């Protein structure tokens, strides 16, 4: 066989992997496009659902007909398209994740598949929990904080005056005041939606913390003791995160801190469980001889047990050489 033939044979697996990657990407993009189209059909009800915390807050402040505006012809259309992109990806994530899994699964061992697959399922579930918590708990608190500073009563003076029959022509539709300028809320659709989506993304990603740390624990990159040792630094990092992604509202910041720190403690527990299962598996396979009274492995005293006679003989030779040196 010539050198050229050897090069062509060695490049064949790479070509096959690239072809497989192209196929998976095409299917993922096609699924995403279908998801965007399907969500765009119902984008307006989704927008109403996302803006519900603002509506509730305005009604609590005395607004009988909450109203948002858009100031450019294309703004409302782009807002609906933005919703279609975000929720279209969420809708088609199972298909996209399945295509990713089918691409990487052939290169994984059976144990690696069993370890990776649960995290692929848990990730969207935890994101959904975090997004729901943001929409139903955090966003209403933030809207109450933001809109609580504004006097919204003057926004609806015109609406109320139109409801009165027999109003003379040229009559004032806004009550006369002598206490300065009224500051009212007349929000834009895209800006109001931006706040809601930021909360959803922030809390959805924060709820990935147990999934990420547990996966890193299974890979041996982090340990429960290591996470405990950096707990004080984690507290500072979580406080900074709360200050960045939440408004200057102490209540909202405390809620985010309590939730994320609770997730951090849950991650420590899950990583500890992973380590216990790993040690139990090593004991069952006979890799360790020395155990504690409670049955746990003592890393300082445990010695590896060699089942291979050649390795055992090599170990005995090393011990003999050490005794001669002494």
Buried (B, 14 or more C-beta within 10 A) or exposed (E): EEEEEEEEEEEEEEEEEEEEEEEBBEBBEEBBEBBBEBBBEEBEEBBEEBBBBBBBBBEEBEBEEBEBEBEEEEBBEEBBBBBBBBBBBBBBBEBBBBBBBEBEEEEBEEEBEEBBEEBBEBBBEBBBEBBBBBBEBBBBBBBBBBBEEBEBBBBBBEEEBEEEEEEEEEEEEEEEEEEEEBEBBEBBBBEBBEBBBBBBBBBBBBBBBBBBBBBBBBEEEBBBEEBEEEEEEBBEEBBEBBEEBBBEBEBBBEBBBEBBBEBBBBBBEBBBEBBEEBBEEBBEEEBBEEBEEEEEBEEEEBEEBBEEEEEEEEBEEEEEEEEEEE
